[in-house]
């Protein structure tokens, strides 16, 4: 499955933690979709485009917030919802 998106425009303050935040956003979104652990292997292998979009959009949003602040300061869940 392939998904492309244009990144949001963000005023970058500090890039520390951007990659870690992106990966954390991926894990958070996968958790929310129930795509975790051995029981989810088949679902993950058959993932659809909409789920990939949901996961990557969440990860991007998390890293957007992180780079907009000083230090490795990722957002709380309530800042994203």
trRosetta pair geometry for C-beta under 8 A, 3 or more apart (Angstrom, degrees):
i j d omega theta_ij theta_ji phi_ij phi_ji
1 47 6.1 -101 8 98 147 92
1 48 6.8 137 -102 -176 149 22
1 49 5.1 -166 -159 -85 118 64
1 52 4.9 -176 117 -25 132 154
2 49 7.9 -15 60 -116 42 101
3 49 6.2 145 -76 -158 103 82
3 52 4.8 179 -17 119 138 116
3 53 5.2 -167 -140 -78 147 71
3 56 5.9 169 95 31 135 150
5 53 7.6 117 -56 -138 126 84
5 56 6.9 163 10 119 132 121
5 57 6.9 127 -65 -87 173 81
5 60 7.1 -99 86 -34 138 167
7 10 7.7 -69 153 0 106 104
7 60 6.5 -149 -124 -160 82 127
7 64 7.8 170 -172 -85 96 109
8 60 7.2 130 7 147 100 114
8 61 7.8 57 6 -99 141 63
8 64 5.6 20 62 -117 123 148
10 64 4.7 -159 -80 -154 147 88
10 67 6.1 84 126 84 138 110
10 68 5.4 -103 -175 -70 107 103
11 68 6.0 74 70 -130 73 88
12 15 6.5 10 -171 -66 121 83
12 67 4.9 -34 -129 155 81 112
12 68 7.0 -85 -108 -87 32 49
13 67 6.7 154 39 159 68 54
13 68 5.7 65 4 -177 107 28
13 69 5.8 -1 59 -132 140 3
13 70 5.5 -83 138 -62 124 61
14 17 7.9 39 118 30 100 98
14 67 6.5 -156 75 -149 47 54
14 69 6.8 -49 38 101 108 41
14 70 5.0 92 -13 -128 140 43
14 71 6.2 44 95 -11 161 23
14 72 8.0 -109 121 -58 121 44
15 18 4.9 -39 -168 -18 71 130
15 67 5.5 11 -105 -124 52 106
16 71 6.3 -50 78 -156 129 28
16 72 4.8 -90 128 -59 96 83
17 20 5.1 -65 -153 51 61 112
17 21 5.3 65 148 -29 87 106
17 66 5.1 -124 109 179 108 130
17 67 7.9 -168 77 -70 83 62
17 71 7.4 38 -3 146 136 48
17 72 2.9 136 -57 -130 135 89
17 73 7.2 137 61 10 162 37
17 74 6.5 -132 157 -51 131 88
18 21 5.9 -60 -148 37 24 111
18 22 6.5 27 154 -22 62 105
18 63 5.0 66 -163 -159 71 106
18 66 5.8 170 -99 98 52 122
18 67 5.0 30 -94 -66 108 108
19 22 5.6 -50 -148 31 33 113
19 23 6.5 28 155 -13 65 104
19 63 7.6 43 -73 -117 19 128
20 23 5.8 -56 -150 39 32 108
20 24 6.2 35 151 -20 66 107
20 72 6.9 18 59 -154 133 125
20 74 7.8 -106 105 -56 94 128
21 24 5.4 -53 -145 38 33 114
21 25 6.3 38 153 -23 64 103
21 62 4.9 -164 165 134 94 98
21 63 4.5 143 97 -93 111 65
21 65 7.7 -147 180 66 146 82
21 66 3.9 -132 -55 -26 170 159
21 67 8.0 -149 48 -31 149 76
21 72 7.6 -168 -46 -161 106 83
21 74 4.6 174 -115 -101 108 112
22 25 5.6 -54 -153 33 30 114
22 26 6.7 34 148 -21 63 100
22 59 4.8 57 -164 173 65 102
22 60 7.1 27 -124 -83 93 39
22 62 6.6 162 -95 80 34 105
22 63 4.2 7 -68 -56 82 133
23 26 5.5 -46 -152 29 37 114
23 27 6.6 33 152 -14 66 103
23 59 7.4 45 -67 -141 14 118
24 27 5.7 -55 -149 39 34 109
24 28 6.1 37 152 -22 67 107
24 59 7.9 145 71 -126 49 79
24 62 6.2 -139 85 152 94 154
24 74 6.4 -12 74 -134 151 165
25 28 5.5 -51 -141 37 32 114
25 29 6.2 30 159 -16 65 106
25 58 5.0 -178 177 125 98 79
25 59 3.3 149 98 -113 117 49
25 60 7.1 -154 119 6 159 29
25 61 6.8 159 -140 59 143 72
25 62 3.3 -166 -75 22 121 140
25 63 6.5 -94 -4 -24 142 81
26 29 6.1 -60 -150 39 26 107
26 30 6.3 24 155 -17 64 109
26 55 5.7 45 -139 175 67 101
26 56 7.5 13 -99 -89 87 49
26 58 7.6 145 -84 84 31 101
26 59 4.5 21 -55 -84 69 131
27 30 5.7 -55 -143 39 30 110
27 31 6.2 36 155 -23 64 106
28 31 5.7 -54 -151 33 28 114
28 32 6.5 27 152 -18 62 108
28 58 6.3 -137 87 147 103 132
28 62 7.1 126 34 -66 141 149
28 77 7.7 -169 -161 -100 138 98
29 32 5.5 -55 -149 37 33 114
29 33 6.4 21 155 -10 66 109
29 54 5.9 168 -170 130 123 84
29 55 4.1 157 110 -122 138 59
29 56 8.0 -113 65 -18 168 25
29 58 3.8 153 -72 55 124 149
29 59 6.5 -81 0 -40 133 81
30 33 5.8 -63 -147 44 32 104
30 35 4.2 -88 -164 77 84 104
30 36 5.8 116 131 -63 100 85
30 44 7.9 25 -147 -103 116 112
30 55 6.0 40 -60 -119 73 119
31 34 7.8 38 179 -70 30 23
31 35 7.6 -85 -57 55 20 66
31 36 5.4 26 -102 -40 61 139
32 58 7.8 169 33 -99 141 169
33 51 5.9 104 -153 -146 157 105
33 54 6.7 120 -68 99 130 138
33 55 7.1 -62 -3 -70 144 96
34 40 6.4 178 139 -101 69 124
34 43 7.3 -9 106 102 95 165
35 40 4.8 149 -149 175 42 142
35 43 6.0 -133 -108 105 83 115
35 44 5.2 113 -160 -80 107 94
35 47 7.3 35 -118 -94 146 115
35 51 7.4 111 -45 178 144 132
35 55 8.0 -43 49 -83 147 130
36 40 5.6 82 42 10 23 151
37 40 5.6 95 64 9 65 102
38 41 5.9 -17 -165 -27 47 112
40 43 5.0 -61 -162 49 69 113
40 44 5.4 70 138 -27 90 104
41 44 5.8 -60 -146 39 27 109
41 45 6.2 28 157 -20 65 108
42 45 5.7 -54 -146 36 31 112
42 46 6.4 4 160 3 65 111
43 46 6.2 -72 -146 52 28 94
43 47 7.0 66 148 -75 62 69
44 47 5.6 -3 -157 -46 39 109
47 51 5.0 -117 -165 81 93 131
47 52 5.9 104 139 -54 121 89
48 51 5.2 96 59 9 73 102
48 52 7.2 -136 102 -3 38 90
49 52 5.6 -57 -149 38 35 112
49 53 6.2 38 153 -22 68 105
50 53 5.5 -51 -148 36 32 115
50 54 6.4 36 152 -22 64 103
51 54 5.5 -49 -147 33 34 114
51 55 6.4 33 154 -18 65 105
52 55 5.8 -56 -148 37 30 111
52 56 6.2 17 160 -8 66 112
53 56 6.3 -63 -140 45 25 101
53 57 5.9 25 163 -19 65 113
54 57 6.1 -57 -140 38 22 109
54 58 6.4 22 159 -18 60 109
55 58 6.1 -61 -154 35 25 109
55 59 6.4 22 153 -16 63 110
56 59 5.5 -51 -142 39 35 113
56 60 6.1 38 157 -21 66 106
57 60 5.7 -54 -146 37 29 112
57 61 6.4 31 154 -21 63 106
58 61 5.8 -56 -149 35 30 111
58 62 6.5 32 153 -20 65 105
58 80 7.4 62 -147 175 80 143
59 62 5.8 -53 -150 33 31 112
59 63 6.5 21 156 -9 65 107
60 63 6.0 -60 -148 42 31 104
60 64 6.1 39 152 -28 66 106
61 64 5.5 -49 -146 30 31 117
61 65 6.7 29 157 -16 63 101
61 80 5.7 106 129 -139 128 107
62 65 6.2 -58 -157 34 29 107
62 66 6.5 28 149 -20 64 110
62 74 6.1 8 -178 -156 95 107
62 75 6.2 -136 -135 36 63 104
62 80 6.8 -16 -80 -91 71 140
63 66 5.3 -53 -144 37 38 116
63 67 6.3 28 162 -13 71 105
64 67 6.5 -63 -148 40 24 99
64 68 6.5 24 155 -23 61 113
65 68 5.7 -64 -152 33 31 114
65 69 7.1 7 159 -4 64 110
65 74 6.9 78 92 -159 107 51
65 75 4.0 9 114 -41 157 120
65 79 6.4 107 -140 126 157 128
65 80 7.2 -99 -25 -80 149 89
66 69 6.6 -81 -161 41 29 96
66 72 6.9 -1 -165 -154 112 52
66 73 6.4 163 -138 72 66 51
66 74 4.8 -18 -88 -99 108 62
66 75 7.0 -107 -56 -16 68 77
69 73 4.5 -77 106 71 132 124
70 73 6.9 41 79 4 47 132
75 79 3.9 -125 -169 78 113 132
75 80 5.6 122 113 -47 139 95
76 79 5.0 100 58 -4 72 104
76 80 7.9 -153 95 -3 44 88
77 80 6.0 -69 -161 36 39 108
77 81 6.3 22 156 -14 75 114
78 81 6.0 -58 -132 39 37 105
